[in-house]
């Protein structure tokens, strides 16, 4: 299939040492933008050259639909006369948790699948090296002139950003109200989950709840994701704002799928305990987590299912013989690394179709857990716990589940957190686990200027906002 209107993709890349993503993203306010980071590695993007999307009618084919359209856009790029190979082309975005997701209410800007091929990208790491890319679709007879113009624009932007490197403080304090899910109703849902487990309907279910934050004024999602990134260096931190004022932010402790040159990597993460206030308490809690039969069973369920699904397409599958403790800013988890070799022609989106939703975000058996959650969760998950990240034209990519997540809509934030329910789960402890998981985004909102007052009357969570 030809490019739309016969246009071809033109990309220019220039060095941009010492530039940082925050000024770049603030400059892009009022338009689509995003940030994807872990530790010292990051990439930010702004604007749209092309958009790839799929609606709820695509079902499971949404992964294939996105892959086909992206391949069409990246085919036969316009190259500068001195170029020896085509520049890397990456698409940024994600998928909803459910195949039948409807883009409405708080999720109105987020269809079942949405990816942006950005106009501008800034990528860097802790060494101070950074690269700025400018991109456009161009008619073949205008390729050389467009590439010259893109280079000039990129150089001008580099100079502009170099003068805007001073840190920007959040704006004035903004009062906010926190509305929490009704605890009694949610703990009853945990009891219902345990009944379903004892009855043999499911062996595990991941039950989520919401927390709503309404502020008297705007909070910049760039400030929120910047605070998340600073406080959660071991997590995959993300911001995706497809339309002004509609954004998702989060800090996921795990990956669903990473694929690079045929080598697959993922982490099976499940089981939780708080971090503790001192190194000694942290170590004691970590030892307790490793010794917990309930948490070991929960983590093994996630690992076994991922490996079983991988066995249908991959080979040389390797996983850690025992889980280790992943220690994050406020919480600790059991984690197992998984690696495998993937045959040529299998891309990261093929692996997502196979693996999502994992038992770590849904439950097991998958279809029974999905049906149970449809009955018990009174809100729309939207993109919460769906895979978010990026992929390139060669099928490489990195996707994490959208966890420790909040969605911004109409100036209000809805936070999501879930807990894995297995035999032995205690409702009060699962409530505490979700409370800890909310902390990452709540603290980031406060660092960004929100002054939060808990509301005395909790909400029931029955409204599908």
Residue pairs with C-beta under 8 A, 6 or more apart in sequence:
1 72
3 9
3 72
3 73
3 75
3 76
3 137
4 137
5 139
6 139
6 140
7 137
7 138
7 139
8 76
8 77
8 78
8 137
8 138
8 139
8 140
8 143
9 49
9 73
9 74
9 77
9 78
9 89
9 117
9 135
9 136
9 137
9 138
10 77
10 78
10 135
10 136
10 137
10 138
10 143
10 146
10 147
10 150
11 77
11 87
11 89
11 133
11 134
11 135
11 150
12 80
12 133
12 134
12 135
12 147
12 150
12 151
12 154
13 87
13 131
13 132
13 133
14 131
14 132
14 151
14 154
14 155
14 158
15 129
15 130
15 131
15 132
16 122
16 124
16 130
16 131
16 132
16 158
16 161
17 128
17 129
17 130
18 128
18 130
18 162
18 165
19 122
19 124
19 130
19 132
19 158
19 161
19 162
19 165
20 124
20 130
20 165
21 35
21 37
21 42
21 43
21 44
21 122
21 124
22 167
22 168
22 222
22 226
23 161
23 164
23 165
23 168
24 44
24 46
24 120
24 122
24 161
25 33
25 35
25 44
25 46
25 222
25 239
26 168
26 220
26 222
27 46
27 160
27 161
27 164
28 46
28 47
28 120
29 220
29 222
29 244
30 244
31 46
31 47
31 244
32 46
32 47
32 48
32 116
32 118
32 241
32 242
32 243
33 44
33 45
33 46
33 47
33 222
33 239
33 241
34 44
34 45
34 46
34 92
34 93
34 116
34 118
34 238
34 239
34 240
34 241
35 42
35 43
35 44
35 45
35 222
35 225
35 229
35 237
35 238
35 239
36 42
36 43
36 44
36 92
36 236
36 237
36 238
36 389
36 390
36 398
37 43
37 229
37 236
37 237
37 238
38 233
38 234
38 235
38 236
38 237
39 126
39 233
39 234
40 125
40 126
40 127
41 124
41 125
41 126
42 123
42 124
42 125
42 229
43 90
43 121
43 122
43 123
43 124
43 390
44 121
44 122
44 123
45 92
45 116
45 118
45 120
45 121
45 122
46 118
46 119
46 120
47 118
47 119
47 120
48 116
48 117
48 118
48 119
49 117
49 118
49 119
49 135
49 136
49 137
50 73
50 116
50 117
50 137
51 114
51 115
51 116
51 117
52 66
52 69
52 70
52 73
52 91
52 93
52 113
52 114
52 115
52 116
52 117
53 66
53 111
53 113
53 114
53 115
54 61
54 62
54 65
54 66
54 111
54 112
54 113
54 114
55 103
55 111
55 112
56 99
56 100
56 101
56 102
56 103
56 111
56 112
58 65
58 99
58 112
58 113
59 99
59 100
60 99
60 353
62 95
62 99
62 112
62 113
63 95
63 113
63 349
63 350
63 352
63 353
64 349
64 353
65 113
66 91
66 113
66 115
66 349
67 347
67 349
67 350
70 91
70 115
70 117
70 391
70 393
71 393
73 89
73 117
74 89
74 393
77 86
77 87
77 89
78 138
78 140
78 143
78 146
78 147
79 86
79 143
80 144
80 147
81 144
87 133
88 392
88 393
89 117
89 392
89 393
90 117
90 121
90 390
90 391
90 392
90 397
91 115
91 116
91 117
91 390
91 391
91 392
92 115
92 116
92 118
92 240
92 389
92 390
93 113
93 114
93 115
93 116
93 240
93 242
93 388
93 390
94 113
94 114
94 115
94 240
94 248
94 383
94 386
94 387
94 388
94 389
94 399
94 402
95 112
95 113
95 352
95 356
95 383
95 386
95 387
95 388
96 107
96 110
96 111
96 112
96 113
96 381
96 382
96 383
96 386
97 357
97 361
97 362
97 381
97 382
97 383
97 384
97 385
97 386
97 402
98 370
98 381
99 112
100 112
101 107
101 111
101 112
101 380
101 381
101 382
101 383
102 380
103 109
103 110
103 111
103 112
104 380
105 380
105 409
105 464
105 465
106 380
106 382
106 407
106 409
106 414
106 465
107 380
107 382
107 383
107 407
107 409
108 246
108 409
109 242
109 243
109 246
109 409
110 242
110 246
110 248
110 382
110 383
110 407
114 242
115 391
116 242
117 135
118 135
119 134
119 135
119 136
120 132
120 133
120 134
120 135
120 154
120 157
121 131
121 132
121 133
121 135
122 130
122 131
122 132
122 133
122 161
123 130
123 131
123 133
124 130
124 131
132 154
132 157
132 158
133 154
134 150
134 151
134 153
134 154
134 157
135 150
136 146
136 150
138 146
170 220
170 223
170 447
170 448
170 449
171 217
171 220
171 449
172 217
172 449
173 449
173 450
173 451
174 215
174 216
174 217
174 218
174 219
174 449
174 450
174 451
175 215
175 216
175 451
175 453
176 213
176 214
176 215
176 216
176 445
176 450
176 451
176 452
176 453
177 213
177 214
177 215
177 452
177 453
177 454
177 455
178 211
178 212
178 213
178 442
178 452
178 453
178 454
178 455
179 211
179 212
179 213
179 214
179 455
179 458
179 459
180 211
180 454
180 455
180 458
180 459
181 209
181 210
181 211
181 458
181 459
181 460
181 461
182 458
182 459
182 460
182 461
183 431
183 458
185 460
185 461
186 207
186 209
186 431
186 461
187 427
187 428
187 430
187 431
189 207
189 376
189 377
190 207
190 419
190 421
190 425
190 427
190 430
190 431
191 427
192 376
193 202
193 205
193 207
193 372
193 376
193 421
193 425
194 421
194 423
194 425
196 202
196 205
196 372
197 203
197 204
197 205
197 421
197 422
197 423
198 423
201 368
201 372
202 363
202 364
202 365
202 368
202 369
202 372
203 301
203 363
203 364
203 365
203 422
204 298
204 301
204 359
204 363
204 364
204 369
204 420
204 421
204 422
205 362
205 363
205 369
205 372
205 373
205 420
205 421
206 359
206 360
206 361
206 362
206 363
206 369
206 373
206 385
206 418
206 419
206 420
206 421
207 373
207 376
207 377
207 418
207 419
207 421
207 430
208 373
208 377
208 381
208 384
208 385
208 416
208 417
208 418
208 419
208 434
209 416
209 417
209 418
209 434
209 461
210 379
210 414
210 415
210 416
210 461
211 414
211 415
211 416
211 417
211 438
211 442
212 412
212 413
212 414
212 415
212 459
212 465
213 406
213 412
213 413
213 414
213 415
213 442
213 445
213 450
213 452
214 411
214 412
214 413
215 411
215 412
215 413
215 450
217 411
218 411
219 408
219 413
219 445
219 448
219 449
219 450
220 448
221 239
221 241
221 247
221 249
221 408
222 239
223 447
223 448
223 449
224 239
224 249
224 406
224 441
224 444
224 445
224 448
225 237
225 238
225 239
225 249
225 444
227 443
227 444
227 447
227 448
228 235
228 237
228 249
228 250
228 251
228 404
228 440
228 441
228 444
229 237
229 251
231 329
231 440
231 443
231 444
231 447
232 251
232 328
232 329
232 404
232 440
234 253
234 326
234 327
234 328
235 251
235 252
235 253
235 328
235 404
236 251
236 252
236 253
236 254
236 255
236 389
236 398
236 400
237 250
237 251
237 252
238 248
238 249
238 250
238 251
238 252
238 388
238 389
238 400
238 402
239 247
239 248
239 249
240 247
240 248
240 388
241 247
241 248
241 408
245 408
245 409
245 410
245 411
246 407
246 408
246 409
247 407
247 408
248 383
248 388
248 402
248 405
248 406
248 407
248 408
249 405
249 406
249 408
249 441
249 444
250 388
250 402
250 403
250 404
250 405
250 406
250 441
251 403
251 404
251 440
251 441
252 388
252 400
252 401
252 402
252 403
252 404
253 267
253 269
253 326
253 328
253 333
253 335
253 403
253 404
254 266
254 267
254 268
254 269
254 335
254 360
254 400
254 401
254 403
255 265
255 266
255 267
255 398
255 399
255 400
256 266
256 352
256 355
256 356
256 358
256 387
256 399
256 400
256 401
257 264
257 266
257 348
257 351
257 352
257 355
257 387
257 397
257 398
257 399
258 264
258 265
258 266
258 348
258 397
258 398
258 399
259 265
259 342
259 347
259 348
259 351
259 395
259 396
259 397
260 396
261 396
262 341
262 342
262 343
262 344
263 339
263 340
263 341
263 342
264 310
264 314
264 338
264 339
264 340
264 341
264 342
264 351
265 337
265 338
265 339
266 306
266 338
266 355
267 326
267 335
267 336
267 337
267 338
268 299
268 302
268 303
268 306
268 319
268 323
268 335
268 336
268 338
268 358
268 360
269 299
269 302
269 326
269 333
269 334
269 335
269 360
270 295
270 298
270 299
270 301
270 302
270 333
270 334
270 359
270 360
270 420
271 289
271 292
271 294
271 295
271 296
271 298
271 299
271 323
271 333
271 334
271 420
272 289
272 295
272 331
272 332
272 333
272 419
272 433
272 436
272 437
273 285
273 286
273 288
273 289
273 292
273 295
273 331
273 332
274 285
274 330
274 331
274 332
274 436
275 282
275 285
275 327
275 328
275 329
275 330
275 331
275 332
276 282
276 283
276 284
276 285
282 327
282 332
285 332
286 325
286 327
286 332
289 295
289 325
289 332
289 333
289 334
290 296
290 323
290 325
290 334
293 424
294 422
294 423
294 424
294 425
295 334
296 323
296 334
297 422
297 423
297 424
298 334
298 420
298 422
299 323
299 334
299 335
299 336
301 359
301 364
301 422
302 358
302 359
302 360
303 319
303 323
303 336
303 338
305 358
305 359
305 364
305 366
306 338
306 355
306 358
306 359
307 317
307 319
307 338
309 354
309 355
310 317
310 338
310 340
310 351
310 354
310 355
311 317
312 354
313 342
313 343
313 346
313 350
313 351
313 354
314 340
314 341
314 342
314 343
314 346
315 340
315 341
315 343
316 340
316 341
317 338
317 339
317 340
318 338
318 339
318 340
319 336
319 337
319 338
319 339
320 336
320 337
322 336
323 334
323 335
323 336
324 334
324 335
324 336
325 332
325 333
325 334
325 335
326 332
326 333
326 334
326 335
329 440
330 436
330 439
330 440
331 433
331 436
331 437
342 351
346 395
347 391
347 394
347 395
347 396
347 397
348 391
348 395
348 396
348 397
348 398
348 399
349 391
349 395
349 397
350 395
352 387
352 399
356 386
356 387
357 366
357 370
357 385
357 386
358 401
359 366
359 369
359 420
360 401
360 420
361 385
361 401
361 403
361 418
362 369
362 370
362 373
362 385
363 369
363 370
363 372
363 373
363 420
363 421
373 381
378 460
378 461
378 462
378 463
378 464
379 461
379 463
379 464
379 465
380 464
381 416
382 407
383 402
383 405
383 407
384 402
384 403
384 405
384 407
384 416
385 401
385 402
385 403
385 405
385 416
385 418
386 401
386 402
387 399
387 400
387 401
387 402
388 399
388 400
388 401
388 402
389 397
389 398
389 399
389 400
390 397
390 398
390 399
391 397
391 399
403 418
403 437
404 417
404 437
404 440
404 441
405 415
405 416
405 441
406 413
406 414
406 415
406 416
406 441
406 445
407 413
407 414
407 416
413 441
413 445
414 465
415 438
415 441
415 442
417 434
417 435
417 437
417 438
418 434
418 437
419 425
419 430
419 431
419 433
419 434
419 437
421 430
442 452
445 452
446 452
